[in-house]
Structures are given as structure tokens and as C-alpha cells.
Amino acid sequence: MKFQAFKTEYLILKNIAKAPYQLSIANVNESQFDMLKRLEITKGQLIELKRYCEEKDIIFLLTFFDEFMLEELGELNLPAYKVASTDITNLPFLKKIAKKQKPIILSTGMAYLEEVKMALEEIHAFNKDVILLQCTANYPIKDEEANLNVINTYKEKFDILVGYSDHSVGIGAGPYAVAMGAKVIEKHFTLNKISNGPDHKASLNPEELKKFVNTIKRAERYLGSQLKIPIPSELKTRGSLQKCFVAAKKIKKGKEFTENNLAAKRTGGIGISPINYKKIFGKKAGKDYEKDEIIGI
């Protein structure tokens, strides 16, 4: 479970307008500063949330948005740090987090590939333990804005663990990202999707979150193993359905086997597979064969 940690005074100037997606909620005349001030979670509340997560055996994480809170909450000894897309270009901040020598989950919304490269170079100078999240920083996004193919770009360009920060509607793009190799999926969660706040429309309620997690787990089961062999349940089917050589017509003893006198048919798994035809053609029959008799050498 991940929460956001920020002190509004250290995050934003007082006269900055809301982002476009934030204007669709109530209080459109409210500044971004005032909105964020309402949404602050205090240090005491975060400590209480961490304690509760630990009681429930839930990993507790934070996204830090400013250096003040990064240092203020250092005592929490988090297992990893999440960095929001808003700081992908904030290289001095990335450097300070990297020096903490904890795993970093880095979102990349709003960024150009070159900016992602620069961010990784800054972090990797101190910390190689990074998971890179493809992200489109709107709440919610349209289906065509997910750009899951960027996951492949990240794997090819950076040889790095990848994930997906999912702002799509409902169960959405997350399970598809898993199928493309995402190792971490981030999804917003709310108790009430019509609450007064900028992210609720792109969030899942408790029942939806349960379905989301189950769908992700099912996608992981679909992926299965990278080892390509018949699975145990296929072995009997393999014997029943794959073909072996039989005589296409009567074959006299001493006659060479050729493509004209052999045929591949289902034999219940008995006989010589046609995958070995190069070893069979040209060999001489050791006995007389009737039509459809299974070939044995």
C-alpha cells in the first residue's frame, strides 16, 4: 500500500492553477496549493498508517514529493521509495533519493525518452536497484493513451525491470501490462469514487480492487513457464493426436522407405515420428508391411 507524502509549502507556489484533469472536480476556482493543502497527510497519520499496514502484513510505501518530507520521515525505514512522474526531471531530488540506497520505483509520465535516460543515469551513479514504470499522467486516461508498447522500449533501451502505473478506467490496462513483462503494477484505490478529489475517477473501489488483483494473478497464471515442453496434462493428448509413420501401401521386405510409400497418421503414440523422416527415408524395410501397418525399425 502506497501513500503520498508532501508538505504543500515545499511543493508548489501559492498562485499555481490546477492541472487540467483537476479542474473537472468541485471547487474549480480553488488553487492547486489550496487543494493540496486539504489533502496533506500528517507525519503522525503516516506513522499510524504504517503501523496498521504492518499489523495486516501489508508492505507500506510512500511517494515523496519534496525534500522536507523525505528527511522528516526518514525514521520510517521504508523498504523502497516511489518517485512520481512529476519528479522525473528533478535530478537533484532523484540523486538524494538514490543515495538512500533503497530500491526505487520510478514513474515516467509526461516524460521524453531522453529525460528518462537522464534520470536513470543520475540514479544509477549511486543505485542500480530501479524499477521503471510506464505511465500516462492523466486521471483517468483513454484506452489509446496507455501506450503499453513503451514497456518494450524500456526493456530494450535500458535492460531494466519494468512496470506500469495504471490510470486507465476500471480493471483496465494493468493485466495487459503484466502480459508484456511488467513486474510492478500501480493502481489508485479509493473508498468512494465520487469523493471530492482529483484522482477518485481513475481509482478502484474495494470490490473493483479485489477483481483487479484477481485478474492480475490470473494473467500471471496465463503466462506460466518460459520453458517450452509438453506439460504433464498434454502428454496423453500428445500420444493421442500426434502422428507416426504407417505404410501408405503394401511394402515388401528390402524395399526402401520413401515419401510415396509412407504416410503420417495418428497411431495412439506408437511408432516413429515423422519429425525423424530424414533418418527413415532411404532405409530398407526389415519385413513386409500391409497398408496402414505401423512402421518399426
N, C-alpha and C positions, 0 to 999 in steps of 0.2 A: 504494500500500500504506500503510495507516494503523495505527499502534501507539498504545498508551495510555501516557501519561507522568504519573506521580504519585509523590509521597512520602507514604507512608501516614500519618506523624505529622501532616502538614499537611492531610490529607483527612478523617480520621474520629477520633472518640473511641474509646478502647480497649474500652469495655464495650458497644458497639452490636451488637445481634443482626444476623444475616444477613437480607437481603431474602427474601421468601417463595420466590422461584424458586431462590435459592441454597441452600435447605435440602434440595433434592432430591438433592444430591450427597453424597459421603463427608464424614466429619468434621462431622456436624450440630451437634455441641457446640462446634465451633470458632467463635470470634467473627469478625465481619466484618473487624475490624482484622487479626487473625492471618492470615485468608485472603488479604487484600490484600497483606500484608507478604510472603507467599510469592510473590506474582505480580508484584512490582515488577520493572521493567526498569531497570537502572542507566544512568547517563549514558553510560558507556563502551560498553555494549551498544547503546544507541540510536545512538551515533555510528557504530559498526560496521555496524548495520543500514542506516543512511542511505548509507554508502559502498557497501554491496553493492547497494542499490536503484539507485544512480547507475550502477554498472557494468552493470546489466541494463536500463538505460533505463526504470526504474520510478519514478513520482513517489512521493516519501516524504513522508508527513504524520503528524502527531501530534494526538491528543486530549489536551489539558491539563486536569488535574483540580484543580490547585492553583496558587497564585501563585508558590510556590517554584520549581517545575519550569518554569513559564512563563518566569521570568527566568534560571534555571540553563541552559536550553537555547536561549537567545536567539541564541547564536553559530551555530546550525544554519541560520539564514536560510531558514526554511521558505517555500514558495510560498503557503501558505494555512494557516489554523487551523481545526481542527474543535472544536466545543463540544458536549459531551454533554448529554443531556436533564437530567441531574442539576443542571446549572448554568443552566437556562432562567430560574430566578427569582433567580439570583445576580447582580444588576445591577452591583454594583461590579466583579466579576470580568469581566463582559461589557464593561464600559467600558474596562478595562485592555487587553483583547484588541483591542477596536475601535481603540484608539489606536496599535496596531502598524501600522495602515494596510495590512493584508494581507486578501485575501478570507477570508470567514468562512463555514463550513458549520455551520449551527445546527440541532441536533436538538431536537424538541419533545415527546418522550414525557412522559407524566404531567401535561401542562400544560392549563390552561384557555385559551381563545382570548384572553381579556383579558391573561393573563400573556404570551402570545406577542406580543401588541401592545406591551406594556410593554417587553419585551426588545428588540424591533426599534426602538422609539423611542430607547432608551438607546444602541443600537449606531449607529443612523443619524445621531445627533448628531455622530459622528466618522467614520463609514464606511458608505457606501451599498452596498458590494460584498458582499452577503449572499445565500446560498442557503439556503432554509428547507426542512427535511426533516420530513415527516410521519413519526411514529414511535409505536409502542406499546411501552412499556418493560417487556416481559416476554420471557423467553428459554427456550423458544420461545413464540410466540403461537398462538392458534387462528385459523382462517381468518376467522371473523367478527369478529376483533379488529383486523384490518389497517386498516379504515376508510380505504380509499383515496380516498373522496369528499372527505376533508379536503384533498386536493391541490387540488381545485376551489375549496374555500373559501379557501385561501391565495391562489390566483391572483386570485380576485375581491376579497378584502378588502385585499390588500397590494400587488398589481401587482408581483410579485417572482418571481425564478427559484425553482422548487420542485424537490424531490427526495423520495426515500423511503429511510428507514433500515429495512431489511427483516429482521425477526426471525421470519419465518414459516419453516415446515419445508420443507427441500429447495429446489428452484428457486423455488417459492412465488409470492409476490405481486409480486416485482420487475418481471418483464416486463409485467404489467398496469399497474403504475405508470408505466412508460415510455409505454404507450399513452395514458395520461391526461395526459402532458406532463411527467413527471419528467425532469429533466436530470442528476441525480446519483442513483445507486443505491449504497447502502452494504450490505454483506453480510459477516457474520463468517466467518472462514476458520480451519480447524484441520487439523493433520496426522493427528489421531486423535480421532474423535467420542466415544470412551469415556474420554478422559483425565480426570483429576481437576481439574475446574474448572467454574465456573458457566455458561459460555457455550457449551460444546462441543456440546450437543444442538441448539442453534439455529444451528450453524455448518456450513459445507460442507467436505467433504474435497477433496483436489486434483482428483479426477475429477469430482465434483459441481460444483466451481467452474468447471471448463472448460465443462461443459454449461450452467451458469448464464450465463456470459459469452456463449457462442454463442447462447443463447436471447434474451438482451438484444439482441444485434446483429441477430438475425432480427426481433425486434419493431420495431427501428428501420427495417429494410428494409421491413417491412409498412407503416409509417407513410408512407414515401415523401415526395412533394411536397405542399405546400399549394395548388399551382396546379392548378385543375381544367380540364384539357384532355385530349383523347384522347392517350394515349401512343402512340409510334410503332407498337407491335405491334397497337394497336387500329384503326389507320386502314384496313387492308384489311378487317378484320372489320366496321367501320362501314359501308363500302361494300356489303358483302355482306348485312348484316342490317337496316340502317335502310331506311325506306320512302320512296318518292316517288309523286307523283300519276300515275295512269293513268286512262284513260276507263273509267267503270263501265258504259257502254253506248255505242252509236254517238252521236257528237256532230257535228252539221252545222256547217260554217263559219258564223261570225257568231253562233252560239248562246252564251249566257253560261254560264260555268263556275259550278256550284253544288255543294252537298254531295250533291245527288241524282245528278249525272252524273259525279262524280269519286270515285275510290277510292284509298286509300293501300296500295300493295303493295311488296314487295321487288323492286327492279329492277336490282340489281347496282350501285347507287350512281349510276345515270343518271337525270336528271330533276330535278323541282322538289320540294323537301322540303315536307311538309305543315305544317312549322313556319311556313311563309310563306302559309298559307291565306287570311289576310285580304287579301293582295295579289293573290291569284288569283281568289277568288270575285267574280263580277260582271264579270270581264274577258271579252271575246268571243273565241271560238276563231278563229284565223287560218287554219284549214284543217279539212277533215273528219277525224275520228278514228274508227277502228274500236275496238271493245271491247278493253280491256287495252293499247291503244296508249299509250306513254309521252307525257305531256303536255310540250310545249315551247312557250315563248312568246318 
